[in-house]
């Protein structure tokens, strides 16, 4: 499934970014990243990735606002968004339009299963 799929990771913590990069590249995804919400929004609009993964507490434009902007954008409204955070914010993530929420810390199996689940939910049923 991941062959040719691209993921944009928006995360301020370099250690968490590296962890996500390792998980995703081992899973066969191509990965781009941004360290703040404004850069993430600009990259998402330019690249139109297959998935955006964002932390809530990113600078300049928080992850929930980023999610809302992506869902309202003409180029990015179809892009699924996974919000990851230490905060218990499942309801707030859904209100912002997130397709899924995951509480940190990240474990590889759970992280990848969540991402695969987001893609599977978006597949047309036959």
HELIX and SHEET records of a PDB file:
HELIX    1   1 UNK A   14  UNK A   26  1                                  13    
HELIX    2   2 UNK A   37  UNK A   47  1                                  11    
HELIX    3   3 UNK A   63  UNK A   72  1                                  10    
HELIX    4   4 UNK A   90  UNK A   95  1                                   6    
HELIX    5   5 UNK A  108  UNK A  121  1                                  14    
SHEET    1   A 5 UNK A  30  UNK A  34  0                                        
SHEET    2   A 5 UNK A   6  UNK A  10  1                                        
SHEET    3   A 5 UNK A  51  UNK A  55  1                                        
SHEET    4   A 5 UNK A  80  UNK A  85  1                                        
SHEET    5   A 5 UNK A 100  UNK A 103  1                                        
END                                                                             
